[in-house]
Amino acid sequence: MIALLQRVSSASVVVDGATVGAIDAGLMVLVCAERNDTEKEADMLLAKLLGYRVFADEAGKMNRSVTDVNGGLLLVPQFTLAADTKSGTRPSFTPAAAPADGLRLFSYFVERARLKHPTVQTGQFGADMKVSLTNDGPVTFWLQTSPK
């Protein structure tokens, strides 16, 4: 699984003119399931995400996680993160999980996140989403787990 996380001062997702998810300071995370991913990869990615230290401590060093600062999480499904862009001028989405598997794993990821973190909002799987954010830093990281 893949997560592209951005430290934000605020972020929101709008679908058909209605806000479906919004947070203040925290992490806006694009989440993608790849072929052969399972709940094991989702659990590993979530643990890494919740513990990833991207927020400043008293000394200004990135030593605090979203959990440490009690920041919001905005989880947004984004299958295009799995695109193969190695050749040509059009991406191939062969590495992405099939839609049913992607939905199942994204839903599982969100469910597990809500059990472990107090503020979790989401985008909408399969929808045409308008995502707005104010990247704080800017700070952006790519996290990935792969099936063994």
C-alpha positions, 0 to 999 in steps of 0.5 A, a space after each residue: 500500500 502507498 500513502 502520500 502524506 502532507 502536513 497541513 494547517 487545514 484540508 478538505 474534500 468536496 464531492 458534488 458541492 458538499 464537504 465530505 471531510 475536513 480537518 484543521 492541523 494534521 495530515 492529509 493522506 492520499 491512500 492507495 492499495 496495490 495488487 496483492 495488498 492485504 490487511 497486513 499491508 494496511 496495518 503496517 502502513 497505518 502503524 507507520 503513518 500514525 508514528 511518523 514524526 513530521 511535527 516539530 518538538 520544542 527545539 523545532 526538530 521533526 520529532 512528533 507524530 500526528 498521534 503525539 500532537 493529536 492532529 487530524 487525519 484526512 484519508 483520501 482514496 487515490 488509486 493513481 498513486 500506483 500508476 506505472 509511469 516508466 515508459 510512454 506518456 500515458 500512465 498504466 494503472 496495472 499495479 493498482 488493486 482492482 476497484 473492489 479490493 481497493 474499496 475493501 482495503 481503504 475501508 479497512 484502513 479507515 476503520 482501523 484508523 478510527 479505532 486508533 486515532 480520535 480525529 479521522 475524516 475521509 474522502 469518498 472512494 470512487 468519487 470525483 473529489 475536489 481536494 483543498 489543502 494548505 501544506 504546512 512547510 511544505 512537508 510531504 512524504 511517500 510511505 509504502 509497504 509491499 507484500 512479502 
